[in-house]
């Protein structure tokens, strides 16, 4: 972990990682030194903070590896349990990035 990250809040740390380019929750977790569950719980707040500054958190959604179904909802940032179409539990990870 970058020593400069230690002085930042968790949410600001996530923003800084996303400013450097697109990343999955797993990537953010590894770079920020926090659990994937924590990252997914902080992402809605990061999204709101960015919107207040005129920026946007863009998401390439989770999708089913088996049938290709894409989860378009931005209400939940955590990985879905299974596909509603084919019931497969293997998902392609969502990719997050900051626009604007």
MOZIKA-V682065 format. One record per residue. N is the residue number from 1. RES is the residue in one small letter. PSI is psi in degrees with one decimal (* if undefined). OMEGA is omega in radians with two decimals (999 if undefined). Layout:
n=<N/N>
res=<RES/RES>
psi=<PSI/PSI>
omega=<OMEGA/OMEGA>
This chain:
n=<1/2/3/4/5/6/7/8/9/10/11/12/13/14/15/16/17/18/19/20/21/22/23/24/25/26/27/28/29/30/31/32/33/34/35/36/37/38/39/40/41/42/43/44/45/46/47/48/49/50/51/52/53/54/55/56/57/58/59/60/61/62/63/64/65/66/67/68/69/70/71/72/73/74/75/76/77/78/79/80/81/82/83/84/85/86/87/88/89/90/91/92/93/94/95/96/97/98/99/100>
res=<x/x/x/x/x/x/x/x/x/x/x/x/x/x/x/x/x/x/x/x/x/x/x/x/x/x/x/x/x/x/x/x/x/x/x/x/x/x/x/x/x/x/x/x/x/x/x/x/x/x/x/x/x/x/x/x/x/x/x/x/x/x/x/x/x/x/x/x/x/x/x/x/x/x/x/x/x/x/x/x/x/x/x/x/x/x/x/x/x/x/x/x/x/x/x/x/x/x/x/x>
psi=<140.4/130.5/-28.4/-25.1/-28.4/-29.2/-8.5/154.0/162.9/-43.7/-38.8/-34.8/-42.6/-44.3/-44.6/-40.2/-44.0/-25.6/-23.5/-5.1/173.8/147.5/151.1/170.3/-37.5/-42.6/-47.0/-43.3/-47.8/-45.6/-33.3/-13.0/39.5/166.7/157.4/-36.2/-42.3/-41.5/-48.2/-27.2/-25.2/-23.0/-40.1/-35.7/-39.0/-42.2/-46.6/-41.0/-42.1/-42.6/-36.5/-23.0/11.6/20.7/171.6/140.3/105.4/141.4/126.1/110.6/162.9/146.8/152.5/130.4/-32.5/-53.2/-10.6/3.9/129.9/131.1/101.8/-15.4/132.2/7.6/-32.0/130.5/-11.4/161.4/132.8/153.0/-44.6/164.5/132.4/-20.3/-54.0/-2.8/11.7/146.3/3.6/119.3/143.3/132.4/147.0/150.7/129.4/144.3/158.1/132.3/151.1/*>
omega=<3.12/-3.13/3.12/3.13/-3.04/-3.11/-3.10/3.01/-3.13/-3.11/3.10/3.09/3.10/3.11/-3.12/3.11/-3.12/3.07/3.13/3.11/-3.12/-3.14/3.04/3.08/3.11/3.11/-3.13/3.14/-3.11/-3.08/-3.11/-3.14/3.12/-3.10/3.10/3.11/3.10/3.13/-3.11/3.09/3.13/-3.07/3.10/3.13/3.08/3.12/3.14/3.13/3.12/-3.14/3.13/3.12/3.09/3.11/-3.05/3.02/-3.14/-3.09/2.91/-2.87/2.98/3.07/-3.14/3.11/-3.07/-3.03/3.11/3.12/-3.14/3.10/-3.04/-3.07/3.11/-3.11/3.14/-3.10/-3.11/-3.10/3.09/-3.12/3.13/-3.12/3.11/-3.13/-3.01/3.11/3.09/-3.13/3.14/-3.07/2.98/-3.06/3.04/3.11/-3.10/3.04/-3.12/3.08/3.06/999>
